[in-house]
């Protein structure tokens, strides 16, 4: 996994706690390309890109959330709904740029 650069803040401390952000953060944290991430979570590359671009606010199949959560050791609740729903206890130590 890549270390985070200075100037990052914990997930949930800004309005950027979105489905798109969470999927992108997991992919980047593990150093995966979009193609590799799509394969690992069982989606086509175009379907995965739509998630990262924020073109979809919902994953069509629950299995996608389950596979992604299992692959990366995160809570399905956090992955789908973020820190507010999952609580900080279930949120992984992902970080992002401060707004």
N, C-alpha and C positions, 0 to 999 in steps of 0.2 A: 504494500500500500504506500501511496505517496504521502509525504508529510504535508501539512497545510501551511500556506504562506502566512506571514504576519498580516494583521489587519482583518482577520476573519472573526466572526462571532458565532456563538452557538445557535443551532437551529431553533426556531420558535421565538427568537428575540426580534424578528422583523416580520413584515407582511409577506415575505417571500417563502413562507412555509407552504408550498403548493405541491401537488402531485408531480408536476413537471420538475420542480426543484429536487424533490426527494429521489426520483429515478435518476436524474442527472448526477446528483451528488454521490449516489451509490456507485454509478458507473465510473465516474472520475476518481473516486476514492480508491477504487480497485484497479485503476489504470486500463480499463477496457475501452475498446472502440465501440461505436454504436452497433456495428455489425455483430461483434462478439457478445455484447450485452443482449441484443435481440435474440440471438441463438440461445443464450443461457436461460432466458426467461420464457422461451417458447413463442416468440412473436416474429412476424416478418419485420424486416428492417424498416419498411415504410410505416407499419403500425407503431413500432417503437419510436421512430422519429416524431410521429404525431403526439405521443405522450410528452416527449422532451420539449417540443415546441409549444406545449400548452394548448394544442388543438383539441384535446380531449380532457375532460375533467374526471373521467371515470374509466376504469379498466373494464372491458366488456365481459371478461370471464374471471370468476373468482380464482380459478386455478392459476392465473397469471400472478396475482398477489401472493398466493400460497407458494408458488415456485420461487418467486423473487425473494420473499421473506426467508425461505429456507436456504436459498443459495447464499444469501448475505448475512444471515443470522440477525435479522431485524424483526420487529413485531409487524404482523399484518395490519393491525389497527394503526400503528404509526405510519406505515407505508401508504395506506389509503387516506387517512384523515389527518395526519400530522400530530404535532406535539400537544395541541389543545385537546384532542380526543384521547390520545394515548397517555398523556402525562409525561413529565420529564423522566420518570422512572423507566418507561419503555422506549424512550427516544434513544437512538444510537448516538455515539459521539461524533456526529457529522457537524461540520461547520460551513458557513458561507460568508461571502463578503457582506459587510455591514451596509445598510441602505444609506 
